[in-house]
Amino acid sequence: MAKDINKASFDHATKIKLDIFRESFKEWLPVFIHNPYVEKRFIYDFFAGSGMDADLNYGSPLILLDEAKGQDLMYCSKSDGKKIVFAFNEKIKKKSKELEKNVNQFVNNCLQNCNREKCVYEHHFGNFDFKEAFKRQNVLEIMNNKKYGKFVLLDQYGFKEVNNDVFNQLINFPKTDFIFFISSSFINRFQNEASIKKYIETEKIEFKKSEPKHCHKLISQYFKNTIPKNKEYYLHQFSIKKGTNYYGLIFGTSHSLGMEKFLKVCWDQDKMAGEANFDINDDFKQGTLFYDEQFSNKIEKYKEELYSKIANKEITTNIQGLKFALKYGIQTRIYLEIILDFLAKDKIKITKGKINKKISSIHRLKDIDIYEFCIKEQ
């Protein structure tokens, strides 16, 4: 049986994971509250646990509710009758009862502070095995509804629950963003075991050619490779080191705005690469005792690849460049900085349109802000 993390204090690695959950949901909820094409919002936490640790630190269910509380007045003042529904599932019966108690107590305390008789949000509980919960008819109907926005949290123990089939469903649900946790070191360590291959096709992952610290990134790439070539979809990972082991989160969204939001969360955590709680790209090994915080191996590699794609005419517009940045796990503001640097050094030239130096987000661009460029012959 997996260790019950709720019976002890959350360790540093778990707190990082929970902080990313919190910040990701914090970015997600306002967008879906104000989206006029979304009728209802559903937040699913399929591995909810009991809601807090031994020191009463919030686990994912209470973190989600706590962040929603911050949107309470905004939602009520502009309410259009569109629901926000939380669904918390915990397989272990004892933990499920603790979860229900902790959530109800949180909501009651919240109601006392806001002087309402009823919470503006709905919350429901489930006590099912994940596969059973995921395949329930009402869940599938909600997930497949194009008018509903969904935020799905899959904080699984280990790696077995989110397999290729589940992943394929997740990326095809409309208006659905998801985050799942996976024990990457375990998959790497036992990659040749039949019990692992049953869930992950490890022969397609080049573990032996990479350092152990890159194992989570490789697993994320494995899932990326299962996405159809003609499907516009964004996936990004965040690696977490705990002792000598590596775990991590994988976030998926069909919308570029969703990826912009998640990358903001990741780059706030990791200023050098936006992808780990440790030095994953050897940025501290520059041959000097005093590393240059302006230098990032990831950004330098991205800059080279971006220039190559411009030279090969694979990227000829800022829209293409911005989307490539998101696919690469680079914030769009960094893309803009690099393009301006290319211009200043006469590496490229603008052939149509004009750069708006104040806008880096795809979703703030107007038609007048779209421009074309190419390599400037020396």
C-alpha positions in Angstrom: 0.0 0.0 0.0 1.3 3.5 -0.8 2.5 5.7 2.0 -0.2 7.9 3.4 1.3 11.4 3.1 -1.6 12.9 5.0 -0.5 11.2 8.2 2.8 13.1 8.4 3.9 16.7 7.6 4.2 17.5 3.9 7.9 17.5 2.9 9.5 20.2 0.8 9.0 18.4 -2.5 5.3 17.9 -1.8 4.9 21.5 -0.9 6.4 22.6 -4.2 3.9 20.3 -6.0 1.0 21.7 -4.0 2.1 25.2 -4.7 2.1 24.6 -8.4 -1.4 23.1 -8.1 -2.5 26.2 -6.3 -0.9 28.7 -8.7 -2.1 26.9 -11.7 -5.7 26.8 -10.5 -5.4 30.5 -9.5 -4.5 31.3 -13.1 -7.2 29.0 -14.5 -10.3 30.0 -12.6 -10.6 33.7 -13.5 -10.2 32.9 -17.2 -13.1 30.4 -17.1 -15.2 32.6 -14.9 -15.1 35.4 -17.5 -15.3 33.2 -20.6 -18.8 33.9 -22.1 -18.7 30.6 -24.0 -18.5 28.5 -20.8 -21.8 27.6 -19.1 -20.4 25.7 -16.2 -17.1 25.0 -14.6 -16.1 21.6 -13.1 -13.0 21.0 -11.0 -12.1 17.3 -10.5 -9.6 16.1 -7.9 -9.6 12.4 -8.5 -7.0 11.5 -5.8 -8.0 14.0 -3.1 -6.6 12.4 0.0 -8.0 13.6 3.4 -7.5 17.3 2.6 -4.6 18.2 5.0 -1.5 16.8 6.6 -0.7 16.1 10.2 0.2 19.8 10.8 -3.1 21.0 9.2 -1.4 22.2 6.0 -3.9 22.2 3.2 -3.8 19.4 0.6 -5.2 19.8 -2.9 -8.9 19.9 -2.1 -8.7 22.7 0.4 -6.1 24.5 -1.7 -8.6 24.5 -4.6 -11.5 25.7 -2.4 -9.2 28.3 -0.8 -8.3 29.8 -4.2 -11.9 29.7 -5.3 -12.8 31.7 -2.2 -10.5 34.4 -3.5 -12.7 34.6 -6.6 -16.0 34.6 -4.6 -16.9 38.3 -4.7 -15.9 38.6 -8.3 -18.1 35.7 -9.2 -21.1 36.8 -7.1 -21.0 40.4 -8.3 -21.0 39.3 -11.9 -22.9 36.1 -11.5 -24.9 34.9 -14.5 -26.1 31.7 -12.9 -23.3 29.6 -14.2 -22.2 27.0 -11.8 -18.8 26.1 -10.4 -18.7 22.6 -9.2 -16.0 20.8 -7.2 -15.8 17.0 -7.3 -13.5 15.3 -4.8 -12.8 11.6 -5.0 -10.8 9.5 -2.6 -10.7 5.7 -2.9 -9.7 4.9 0.7 -12.9 4.9 2.8 -11.3 6.2 6.0 -9.5 9.1 4.2 -12.7 9.8 2.2 -14.6 10.4 5.5 -11.8 12.6 6.8 -11.9 14.5 3.5 -15.7 15.1 3.7 -15.3 16.3 7.3 -12.4 18.7 6.5 -14.1 20.1 3.4 -17.4 20.7 5.2 -15.6 22.4 8.1 -13.7 24.6 5.6 -16.9 25.6 3.8 -18.8 26.3 7.1 -16.0 28.5 8.4 -16.0 30.3 5.0 -19.7 30.9 5.2 -19.4 32.4 8.7 -16.9 34.9 7.4 -18.8 35.9 4.3 -22.2 36.0 6.0 -24.0 33.8 3.5 -26.4 30.9 4.2 -25.1 28.9 1.2 -21.8 28.7 -0.6 -21.8 30.0 -4.2 -19.9 26.9 -5.2 -21.1 23.3 -5.2 -19.0 20.4 -3.9 -19.5 16.7 -4.1 -17.6 13.6 -2.8 -16.8 10.2 -4.3 -15.3 7.1 -2.8 -14.3 5.2 -6.0 -11.3 3.6 -7.6 -10.0 6.1 -10.1 -10.9 4.0 -13.2 -14.4 3.6 -11.9 -14.8 7.3 -11.2 -13.3 8.3 -14.5 -15.6 6.1 -16.5 -18.8 7.0 -14.7 -21.5 8.1 -17.2 -22.1 11.5 -15.6 -18.4 12.2 -15.5 -17.9 11.3 -19.2 -20.9 13.4 -20.2 -19.4 16.5 -18.4 -15.9 15.9 -19.8 -17.2 15.7 -23.4 -19.5 18.7 -23.1 -18.1 21.6 -25.2 -19.9 24.2 -23.2 -18.3 23.2 -19.9 -14.8 24.2 -18.7 -12.9 21.5 -16.8 -9.8 21.6 -14.5 -8.6 18.0 -13.8 -6.2 17.2 -11.0 -4.6 13.7 -11.0 -2.3 13.4 -8.0 -1.9 9.7 -8.4 0.3 7.5 -6.3 3.0 6.2 -8.6 2.3 6.0 -12.3 -0.3 3.3 -13.1 -3.5 5.3 -13.3 -2.6 7.8 -16.1 -1.7 5.4 -18.9 -1.9 6.0 -22.6 -5.6 5.4 -22.8 -6.4 7.9 -20.0 -4.0 10.4 -21.5 -5.6 10.1 -24.9 -9.0 10.8 -23.4 -7.7 13.8 -21.5 -6.2 15.5 -24.5 -9.4 15.0 -26.5 -11.9 16.3 -23.9 -13.0 19.9 -25.0 -12.2 22.9 -22.8 -10.2 20.7 -20.4 -6.9 21.5 -18.7 -5.2 18.8 -16.6 -2.2 18.3 -14.3 -1.0 14.9 -13.3 1.8 13.7 -11.0 4.0 10.7 -11.9 6.8 8.8 -10.2 9.4 9.1 -12.9 12.4 7.6 -11.1 10.5 4.4 -10.4 9.6 4.0 -14.1 13.3 4.6 -15.0 14.6 2.2 -12.3 12.3 -0.6 -13.3 11.9 0.2 -17.0 12.4 -3.4 -18.1 9.9 -5.0 -15.7 6.7 -6.3 -17.3 4.7 -4.6 -14.5 5.9 -1.3 -15.8 5.6 -2.0 -19.5 2.0 -2.8 -18.9 1.3 0.9 -18.4 4.3 2.7 -20.0 6.0 1.6 -23.3 9.5 2.2 -21.8 11.2 0.9 -24.9 10.2 4.1 -26.5 12.0 6.2 -23.8 15.8 6.6 -24.1 16.6 6.5 -20.4 20.0 5.0 -21.0 21.2 7.9 -23.1 20.3 10.5 -20.5 21.1 11.4 -16.9 18.7 10.2 -14.2 17.7 13.8 -13.5 16.2 14.1 -17.0 13.9 11.0 -16.5 10.7 13.1 -15.9 11.4 15.2 -19.0 11.8 12.1 -21.1 8.5 10.7 -19.8 6.8 14.0 -20.7 8.3 13.7 -24.2 7.0 10.2 -24.4 3.4 11.5 -23.8 4.0 14.4 -26.3 4.9 11.8 -28.9 1.5 10.2 -28.6 -0.3 13.4 -29.5 -1.4 13.3 -33.2 0.9 15.4 -35.4 -2.0 17.5 -36.8 -3.4 18.2 -33.3 -2.6 21.6 -31.8 -1.9 20.7 -28.2 0.4 22.0 -25.5 2.2 19.9 -22.9 4.8 21.0 -20.3 6.5 19.3 -17.4 7.9 20.3 -14.1 10.5 18.0 -12.5 10.8 17.7 -8.7 13.8 16.2 -6.9 13.3 14.5 -3.6 16.5 13.0 -2.2 18.0 10.9 -5.0 14.6 10.4 -6.7 12.9 12.4 -9.4 9.1 12.9 -9.7 7.1 15.5 -11.6 4.0 17.1 -12.9 2.7 17.2 -16.5 0.3 19.8 -17.6 -1.9 19.6 -20.7 -4.1 22.1 -22.5 -5.5 22.6 -26.0 -5.4 26.3 -25.7 -2.3 28.5 -26.0 -3.6 30.8 -23.2 -3.7 27.8 -20.8 0.0 27.1 -21.6 0.9 30.8 -21.2 -0.6 30.7 -17.7 1.1 27.4 -16.7 4.5 28.5 -18.0 4.2 31.7 -15.9 3.7 29.4 -12.8 6.7 27.3 -13.7 9.0 30.2 -14.5 8.1 31.8 -11.2 9.3 28.6 -9.6 12.4 28.1 -11.8 13.9 31.4 -13.1 16.5 29.6 -15.3 14.3 27.1 -17.2 10.8 26.9 -15.9 10.9 23.2 -15.5 12.5 22.0 -12.2 13.2 22.6 -8.5 16.9 21.8 -9.2 19.6 22.7 -11.7 18.3 20.5 -14.5 20.3 22.1 -17.3 23.6 22.7 -15.6 23.3 26.4 -15.5 25.5 26.5 -12.3 28.4 24.8 -14.2 29.7 27.6 -16.3 33.3 27.3 -15.2 33.1 30.1 -12.6 32.3 30.4 -9.0 29.8 33.1 -9.8 27.2 31.9 -12.3 25.6 34.5 -14.5 21.9 34.6 -13.6 21.3 36.2 -17.0 22.5 33.0 -18.7 20.3 30.0 -19.3 21.3 26.9 -21.2 17.6 26.3 -22.1 17.1 29.8 -23.4 20.4 29.7 -25.4 19.4 26.4 -27.0 15.9 27.8 -27.8 17.5 30.9 -29.3 19.6 28.7 -31.7 16.6 26.6 -32.7 14.4 29.6 -33.3 17.0 31.2 -35.5 17.4 27.9 -37.4 13.7 27.7 -38.0 13.6 31.3 -39.2 16.5 30.6 -41.6 14.7 27.5 -42.9 11.4 29.5 -43.3 9.6 27.2 -40.9 8.8 30.3 -38.8 8.0 33.4 -40.7 5.4 35.2 -38.4 5.3 36.2 -34.8 2.2 34.0 -34.3 4.3 31.0 -35.4 7.2 32.1 -33.2 5.0 32.5 -30.1 3.5 29.1 -30.5 6.9 27.5 -31.0 8.0 29.2 -27.7 5.0 27.6 -25.9 5.8 24.2 -27.3 9.4 24.6 -26.2 8.4 25.6 -22.7 9.6 29.2 -23.1 7.6 32.2 -21.9 6.4 34.4 -24.7 8.0 37.5 -23.1 11.4 35.7 -23.7 10.5 35.1 -27.3 9.9 38.8 -27.8 13.2 39.7 -26.1 15.1 37.3 -28.4 13.4 38.7 -31.6 14.3 42.3 -30.5 17.8 41.1 -29.9 18.0 39.5 -33.4 16.8 42.8 -34.9 19.3 44.9 -32.9 22.1 42.6 -34.2 20.8 42.7 -37.8 20.2 39.0 -37.8 16.6 39.3 -39.1 14.5 41.9 -40.8 10.7 42.6 -40.6 9.2 42.1 -44.1 5.6 43.0 -43.2 3.9 44.7 -40.3 5.4 46.2 -37.2 6.4 44.9 -33.8 4.5 46.0 -30.8 7.2 45.9 -28.2 4.7 46.1 -25.3 2.8 42.9 -26.2 4.2 39.4 -25.9 1.0 37.4 -25.3 -0.7 35.9 -28.3 -4.0 36.7 -26.8 -3.4 40.5 -26.6 -2.3 40.7 -30.2 -4.6 42.5 -32.7 -4.4 42.1 -36.5 -2.2 45.2 -36.6 0.3 43.6 -34.3 1.0 40.5 -36.5 4.2 40.8 -38.5 6.4 38.7 -40.8 10.2 38.4 -40.8 13.1 36.5 -42.3 16.9 36.2 -42.1 18.8 39.3 -43.0 21.5 38.5 -45.6 24.9 39.6 -44.3 
